[in-house]
Amino acid sequence: MHLYELRIAGSLDSRARDALNPISETPLPPAVALVCLARDQAEVHGLIARVSACGLELLEIRRLPEVSA
């Protein structure tokens, strides 16, 4: 599993929050940064599709560096 940060314009409503299931959500007005898990590229594309289905504007997506314990 890999962590991805998605920056979304505006804010999330409960429907979008349920669809995206973020690990964390950080307001960065006028946007919000979400951290989500994805196993592979197919799941990343699924995240992008859910952002679009919720009517949200995706500003940026990036894979976060691995953190060793």
Biopython code that builds the backbone (N, CA, C, O; Angstrom):
import numpy as np
from Bio.PDB.StructureBuilder import StructureBuilder

atoms = [
    (1, "MET", "N", (0.839, -1.175, 0.000)),
    (1, "MET", "CA", (0.000, 0.000, 0.000)),
    (1, "MET", "C", (0.888, 1.244, 0.000)),
    (1, "MET", "O", (1.958, 1.270, 0.608)),
    (2, "HIS", "N", (0.422, 2.243, -0.683)),
    (2, "HIS", "CA", (1.147, 3.504, -0.750)),
    (2, "HIS", "C", (0.208, 4.634, -0.348)),
    (2, "HIS", "O", (-1.006, 4.556, -0.538)),
    (3, "LEU", "N", (0.796, 5.681, 0.209)),
    (3, "LEU", "CA", (0.030, 6.862, 0.582)),
    (3, "LEU", "C", (0.097, 7.876, -0.551)),
    (3, "LEU", "O", (1.148, 8.092, -1.154)),
    (4, "TYR", "N", (-1.042, 8.491, -0.826)),
    (4, "TYR", "CA", (-1.142, 9.532, -1.837)),
    (4, "TYR", "C", (-1.794, 10.758, -1.228)),
    (4, "TYR", "O", (-2.737, 10.649, -0.444)),
    (5, "GLU", "N", (-1.285, 11.928, -1.592)),
    (5, "GLU", "CA", (-1.909, 13.178, -1.177)),
    (5, "GLU", "C", (-2.664, 13.750, -2.367)),
    (5, "GLU", "O", (-2.114, 13.917, -3.455)),
    (6, "LEU", "N", (-3.925, 14.044, -2.134)),
    (6, "LEU", "CA", (-4.770, 14.663, -3.152)),
    (6, "LEU", "C", (-5.133, 16.057, -2.663)),
    (6, "LEU", "O", (-5.602, 16.219, -1.536)),
    (7, "ARG", "N", (-4.922, 17.056, -3.496)),
    (7, "ARG", "CA", (-5.369, 18.415, -3.177)),
    (7, "ARG", "C", (-6.609, 18.688, -4.001)),
    (7, "ARG", "O", (-6.616, 18.579, -5.227)),
    (8, "ILE", "N", (-7.665, 19.050, -3.274)),
    (8, "ILE", "CA", (-8.978, 19.252, -3.862)),
    (8, "ILE", "C", (-9.377, 20.708, -3.645)),
    (8, "ILE", "O", (-9.184, 21.248, -2.556)),
    (9, "ALA", "N", (-9.932, 21.343, -4.671)),
    (9, "ALA", "CA", (-10.428, 22.711, -4.528)),
    (9, "ALA", "C", (-11.659, 22.699, -3.626)),
    (9, "ALA", "O", (-12.511, 21.817, -3.735)),
    (10, "GLY", "N", (-11.743, 23.683, -2.737)),
    (10, "GLY", "CA", (-12.907, 23.806, -1.865)),
    (10, "GLY", "C", (-12.802, 22.919, -0.639)),
    (10, "GLY", "O", (-11.730, 22.769, -0.053)),
    (11, "SER", "N", (-13.921, 22.337, -0.261)),
    (11, "SER", "CA", (-13.973, 21.480, 0.922)),
    (11, "SER", "C", (-14.813, 20.247, 0.591)),
    (11, "SER", "O", (-15.449, 20.173, -0.460)),
    (12, "LEU", "N", (-14.800, 19.294, 1.500)),
    (12, "LEU", "CA", (-15.545, 18.048, 1.294)),
    (12, "LEU", "C", (-16.852, 18.062, 2.055)),
    (12, "LEU", "O", (-16.922, 18.553, 3.181)),
    (13, "ASP", "N", (-17.886, 17.520, 1.437)),
    (13, "ASP", "CA", (-19.111, 17.252, 2.180)),
    (13, "ASP", "C", (-19.050, 15.797, 2.653)),
    (13, "ASP", "O", (-18.110, 15.074, 2.320)),
    (14, "SER", "N", (-20.033, 15.376, 3.414)),
    (14, "SER", "CA", (-19.992, 14.022, 3.987)),
    (14, "SER", "C", (-20.028, 12.943, 2.903)),
    (14, "SER", "O", (-19.422, 11.885, 3.071)),
    (15, "ARG", "N", (-20.728, 13.195, 1.794)),
    (15, "ARG", "CA", (-20.797, 12.223, 0.701)),
    (15, "ARG", "C", (-19.411, 12.007, 0.075)),
    (15, "ARG", "O", (-18.995, 10.873, -0.162)),
    (16, "ALA", "N", (-18.713, 13.104, -0.183)),
    (16, "ALA", "CA", (-17.370, 13.004, -0.770)),
    (16, "ALA", "C", (-16.408, 12.350, 0.217)),
    (16, "ALA", "O", (-15.569, 11.540, -0.177)),
    (17, "ARG", "N", (-16.525, 12.697, 1.492)),
    (17, "ARG", "CA", (-15.658, 12.105, 2.522)),
    (17, "ARG", "C", (-15.860, 10.591, 2.571)),
    (17, "ARG", "O", (-14.891, 9.838, 2.667)),
    (18, "ASP", "N", (-17.105, 10.149, 2.507)),
    (18, "ASP", "CA", (-17.398, 8.709, 2.510)),
    (18, "ASP", "C", (-16.864, 8.029, 1.249)),
    (18, "ASP", "O", (-16.365, 6.906, 1.320)),
    (19, "ALA", "N", (-16.960, 8.689, 0.108)),
    (19, "ALA", "CA", (-16.511, 8.105, -1.159)),
    (19, "ALA", "C", (-14.992, 7.976, -1.219)),
    (19, "ALA", "O", (-14.471, 6.998, -1.756)),
    (20, "LEU", "N", (-14.281, 8.963, -0.667)),
    (20, "LEU", "CA", (-12.826, 8.982, -0.769)),
    (20, "LEU", "C", (-12.139, 8.304, 0.409)),
    (20, "LEU", "O", (-11.004, 7.846, 0.283)),
    (21, "ASN", "N", (-12.812, 8.236, 1.549)),
    (21, "ASN", "CA", (-12.294, 7.565, 2.742)),
    (21, "ASN", "C", (-10.854, 7.963, 3.075)),
    (21, "ASN", "O", (-9.977, 7.102, 3.152)),
    (22, "PRO", "N", (-10.603, 9.276, 3.274)),
    (22, "PRO", "CA", (-9.231, 9.707, 3.542)),
    (22, "PRO", "C", (-8.734, 9.277, 4.920)),
    (22, "PRO", "O", (-9.516, 9.160, 5.864)),
    (23, "ILE", "N", (-7.419, 9.041, 5.026)),
    (23, "ILE", "CA", (-6.779, 8.762, 6.312)),
    (23, "ILE", "C", (-6.698, 10.060, 7.106)),
    (23, "ILE", "O", (-6.883, 10.077, 8.323)),
    (24, "SER", "N", (-6.416, 11.150, 6.386)),
    (24, "SER", "CA", (-6.386, 12.467, 7.027)),
    (24, "SER", "C", (-6.908, 13.511, 6.058)),
    (24, "SER", "O", (-6.902, 13.320, 4.842)),
    (25, "GLU", "N", (-7.361, 14.621, 6.627)),
    (25, "GLU", "CA", (-7.922, 15.729, 5.858)),
    (25, "GLU", "C", (-7.411, 17.017, 6.488)),
    (25, "GLU", "O", (-7.655, 17.278, 7.666)),
    (26, "THR", "N", (-6.696, 17.826, 5.697)),
    (26, "THR", "CA", (-6.116, 19.061, 6.206)),
    (26, "THR", "C", (-6.618, 20.234, 5.381)),
    (26, "THR", "O", (-6.336, 20.310, 4.185)),
    (27, "PRO", "N", (-7.365, 21.158, 6.003)),
    (27, "PRO", "CA", (-7.809, 22.343, 5.267)),
    (27, "PRO", "C", (-6.613, 23.226, 4.899)),
    (27, "PRO", "O", (-5.780, 23.544, 5.748)),
    (28, "LEU", "N", (-6.540, 23.610, 3.642)),
    (28, "LEU", "CA", (-5.527, 24.535, 3.138)),
    (28, "LEU", "C", (-6.251, 25.549, 2.253)),
    (28, "LEU", "O", (-6.064, 25.565, 1.037)),
    (29, "PRO", "N", (-7.087, 26.403, 2.876)),
    (29, "PRO", "CA", (-7.951, 27.285, 2.091)),
    (29, "PRO", "C", (-7.194, 27.983, 0.961)),
    (29, "PRO", "O", (-6.108, 28.520, 1.181)),
    (30, "PRO", "N", (-7.752, 27.977, -0.224)),
    (30, "PRO", "CA", (-9.114, 27.565, -0.611)),
    (30, "PRO", "C", (-9.215, 26.107, -1.048)),
    (30, "PRO", "O", (-10.046, 25.774, -1.893)),
    (31, "ALA", "N", (-8.391, 25.244, -0.493)),
    (31, "ALA", "CA", (-8.388, 23.825, -0.883)),
    (31, "ALA", "C", (-8.335, 22.957, 0.368)),
    (31, "ALA", "O", (-8.330, 23.453, 1.495)),
    (32, "VAL", "N", (-8.296, 21.657, 0.140)),
    (32, "VAL", "CA", (-8.140, 20.692, 1.226)),
    (32, "VAL", "C", (-7.174, 19.610, 0.730)),
    (32, "VAL", "O", (-7.227, 19.197, -0.429)),
    (33, "ALA", "N", (-6.299, 19.165, 1.621)),
    (33, "ALA", "CA", (-5.361, 18.085, 1.296)),
    (33, "ALA", "C", (-5.841, 16.814, 1.972)),
    (33, "ALA", "O", (-6.109, 16.800, 3.173)),
    (34, "LEU", "N", (-5.947, 15.754, 1.197)),
    (34, "LEU", "CA", (-6.373, 14.457, 1.708)),
    (34, "LEU", "C", (-5.226, 13.473, 1.558)),
    (34, "LEU", "O", (-4.489, 13.518, 0.573)),
    (35, "VAL", "N", (-5.075, 12.601, 2.515)),
    (35, "VAL", "CA", (-4.133, 11.493, 2.386)),
    (35, "VAL", "C", (-4.969, 10.224, 2.311)),
    (35, "VAL", "O", (-5.790, 9.942, 3.184)),
    (36, "CYS", "N", (-4.736, 9.458, 1.231)),
    (36, "CYS", "CA", (-5.494, 8.232, 0.986)),
    (36, "CYS", "C", (-4.535, 7.093, 0.670)),
    (36, "CYS", "O", (-3.415, 7.315, 0.208)),
    (37, "LEU", "N", (-4.988, 5.877, 0.925)),
    (37, "LEU", "CA", (-4.216, 4.672, 0.604)),
    (37, "LEU", "C", (-4.613, 4.131, -0.763)),
    (37, "LEU", "O", (-5.781, 4.183, -1.149)),
    (38, "ALA", "N", (-3.625, 3.609, -1.492)),
    (38, "ALA", "CA", (-3.899, 2.914, -2.749)),
    (38, "ALA", "C", (-2.865, 1.804, -2.903)),
    (38, "ALA", "O", (-1.677, 2.007, -2.649)),
    (39, "ARG", "N", (-3.326, 0.638, -3.320)),
    (39, "ARG", "CA", (-2.430, -0.512, -3.498)),
    (39, "ARG", "C", (-1.621, -0.422, -4.785)),
    (39, "ARG", "O", (-0.455, -0.814, -4.829)),
    (40, "ASP", "N", (-2.261, 0.105, -5.843)),
    (40, "ASP", "CA", (-1.623, 0.109, -7.151)),
    (40, "ASP", "C", (-2.195, 1.248, -7.995)),
    (40, "ASP", "O", (-3.031, 2.025, -7.534)),
    (41, "GLN", "N", (-1.729, 1.329, -9.233)),
    (41, "GLN", "CA", (-2.165, 2.411, -10.113)),
    (41, "GLN", "C", (-3.665, 2.343, -10.403)),
    (41, "GLN", "O", (-4.308, 3.378, -10.579)),
    (42, "ALA", "N", (-4.219, 1.150, -10.453)),
    (42, "ALA", "CA", (-5.657, 1.013, -10.690)),
    (42, "ALA", "C", (-6.446, 1.692, -9.564)),
    (42, "ALA", "O", (-7.448, 2.356, -9.831)),
    (43, "GLU", "N", (-6.009, 1.536, -8.320)),
    (43, "GLU", "CA", (-6.696, 2.187, -7.205)),
    (43, "GLU", "C", (-6.504, 3.704, -7.239)),
    (43, "GLU", "O", (-7.397, 4.451, -6.839)),
    (44, "VAL", "N", (-5.351, 4.155, -7.712)),
    (44, "VAL", "CA", (-5.137, 5.606, -7.862)),
    (44, "VAL", "C", (-6.132, 6.159, -8.884)),
    (44, "VAL", "O", (-6.733, 7.212, -8.669)),
    (45, "HIS", "N", (-6.301, 5.442, -9.993)),
    (45, "HIS", "CA", (-7.266, 5.876, -11.005)),
    (45, "HIS", "C", (-8.687, 5.837, -10.440)),
    (45, "HIS", "O", (-9.519, 6.673, -10.792)),
    (46, "GLY", "N", (-8.959, 4.876, -9.572)),
    (46, "GLY", "CA", (-10.259, 4.822, -8.907)),
    (46, "GLY", "C", (-10.490, 6.028, -8.013)),
    (46, "GLY", "O", (-11.595, 6.570, -7.969)),
    (47, "LEU", "N", (-9.448, 6.452, -7.298)),
    (47, "LEU", "CA", (-9.553, 7.671, -6.471)),
    (47, "LEU", "C", (-9.886, 8.877, -7.341)),
    (47, "LEU", "O", (-10.767, 9.670, -7.011)),
    (48, "ILE", "N", (-9.174, 9.004, -8.450)),
    (48, "ILE", "CA", (-9.404, 10.129, -9.355)),
    (48, "ILE", "C", (-10.834, 10.092, -9.893)),
    (48, "ILE", "O", (-11.483, 11.133, -9.991)),
    (49, "ALA", "N", (-11.324, 8.914, -10.238)),
    (49, "ALA", "CA", (-12.697, 8.770, -10.739)),
    (49, "ALA", "C", (-13.714, 9.161, -9.671)),
    (49, "ALA", "O", (-14.728, 9.788, -9.980)),
    (50, "ARG", "N", (-13.447, 8.791, -8.405)),
    (50, "ARG", "CA", (-14.380, 9.153, -7.326)),
    (50, "ARG", "C", (-14.370, 10.654, -7.068)),
    (50, "ARG", "O", (-15.412, 11.233, -6.760)),
    (51, "VAL", "N", (-13.208, 11.291, -7.189)),
    (51, "VAL", "CA", (-13.140, 12.756, -7.055)),
    (51, "VAL", "C", (-14.049, 13.384, -8.111)),
    (51, "VAL", "O", (-14.852, 14.263, -7.799)),
    (52, "SER", "N", (-13.924, 12.936, -9.344)),
    (52, "SER", "CA", (-14.732, 13.459, -10.440)),
    (52, "SER", "C", (-16.223, 13.173, -10.221)),
    (52, "SER", "O", (-17.060, 14.049, -10.443)),
    (53, "ALA", "N", (-16.557, 11.952, -9.788)),
    (53, "ALA", "CA", (-17.958, 11.583, -9.563)),
    (53, "ALA", "C", (-18.608, 12.432, -8.473)),
    (53, "ALA", "O", (-19.822, 12.635, -8.478)),
    (54, "CYS", "N", (-17.797, 12.925, -7.541)),
    (54, "CYS", "CA", (-18.316, 13.785, -6.468)),
    (54, "CYS", "C", (-18.411, 15.249, -6.905)),
    (54, "CYS", "O", (-18.843, 16.107, -6.135)),
    (55, "GLY", "N", (-18.005, 15.526, -8.142)),
    (55, "GLY", "CA", (-18.074, 16.890, -8.648)),
    (55, "GLY", "C", (-16.987, 17.797, -8.092)),
    (55, "GLY", "O", (-17.141, 19.018, -8.071)),
    (56, "LEU", "N", (-15.883, 17.196, -7.640)),
    (56, "LEU", "CA", (-14.786, 17.970, -7.054)),
    (56, "LEU", "C", (-13.715, 18.245, -8.096)),
    (56, "LEU", "O", (-13.572, 17.504, -9.069)),
    (57, "GLU", "N", (-12.966, 19.317, -7.882)),
    (57, "GLU", "CA", (-11.868, 19.665, -8.772)),
    (57, "GLU", "C", (-10.550, 19.189, -8.154)),
    (57, "GLU", "O", (-10.160, 19.652, -7.082)),
    (58, "LEU", "N", (-9.872, 18.269, -8.829)),
    (58, "LEU", "CA", (-8.579, 17.765, -8.383)),
    (58, "LEU", "C", (-7.505, 18.744, -8.830)),
    (58, "LEU", "O", (-7.334, 18.978, -10.026)),
    (59, "LEU", "N", (-6.782, 19.317, -7.873)),
    (59, "LEU", "CA", (-5.728, 20.276, -8.173)),
    (59, "LEU", "C", (-4.375, 19.600, -8.341)),
    (59, "LEU", "O", (-3.564, 20.002, -9.176)),
    (60, "GLU", "N", (-4.143, 18.560, -7.531)),
    (60, "GLU", "CA", (-2.829, 17.903, -7.532)),
    (60, "GLU", "C", (-2.956, 16.539, -6.875)),
    (60, "GLU", "O", (-3.762, 16.349, -5.964)),
    (61, "ILE", "N", (-2.156, 15.595, -7.343)),
    (61, "ILE", "CA", (-2.046, 14.304, -6.675)),
    (61, "ILE", "C", (-0.581, 13.895, -6.704)),
    (61, "ILE", "O", (0.104, 14.057, -7.714)),
    (62, "ARG", "N", (-0.116, 13.366, -5.590)),
    (62, "ARG", "CA", (1.284, 12.908, -5.539)),
    (62, "ARG", "C", (1.407, 11.751, -4.569)),
    (62, "ARG", "O", (0.684, 11.655, -3.578)),
    (63, "ARG", "N", (2.351, 10.872, -4.888)),
    (63, "ARG", "CA", (2.656, 9.752, -4.004)),
    (63, "ARG", "C", (3.597, 10.254, -2.929)),
    (63, "ARG", "O", (4.601, 10.899, -3.230)),
    (64, "LEU", "N", (3.282, 9.966, -1.689)),
    (64, "LEU", "CA", (4.113, 10.405, -0.583)),
    (64, "LEU", "C", (5.283, 9.436, -0.394)),
    (64, "LEU", "O", (5.161, 8.245, -0.682)),
    (65, "PRO", "N", (6.409, 9.947, 0.089)),
    (65, "PRO", "CA", (7.570, 9.082, 0.303)),
    (65, "PRO", "C", (7.276, 7.985, 1.320)),
    (65, "PRO", "O", (6.494, 8.171, 2.253)),
    (66, "GLU", "N", (7.914, 6.851, 1.120)),
    (66, "GLU", "CA", (7.800, 5.740, 2.068)),
    (66, "GLU", "C", (8.406, 6.168, 3.401)),
    (66, "GLU", "O", (9.422, 6.862, 3.430)),
    (67, "VAL", "N", (7.794, 5.762, 4.487)),
    (67, "VAL", "CA", (8.324, 6.037, 5.818)),
    (67, "VAL", "C", (8.706, 4.714, 6.442)),
    (67, "VAL", "O", (7.866, 3.825, 6.575)),
    (68, "SER", "N", (9.960, 4.572, 6.828)),
    (68, "SER", "CA", (10.376, 3.327, 7.475)),
    (68, "SER", "C", (10.194, 3.456, 8.980)),
    (68, "SER", "O", (10.446, 4.512, 9.562)),
    (69, "ALA", "N", (9.758, 2.380, 9.594)),
    (69, "ALA", "CA", (9.482, 2.398, 11.031)),
    (69, "ALA", "C", (10.719, 2.114, 11.831)),
    (69, "ALA", "O", (10.667, 2.091, 13.061)),
]
sb = StructureBuilder()
sb.init_structure("model")
sb.init_model(0)
sb.init_chain("A")
sb.init_seg("    ")
for serial, (resi, resn, name, xyz) in enumerate(atoms, 1):
    if name == "N":
        sb.init_residue(resn, " ", resi, " ")
    sb.init_atom(name, np.array(xyz, "f"), 0.0, 1.0, " ", f" {name:<3s}", serial, name[0])
structure = sb.get_structure()
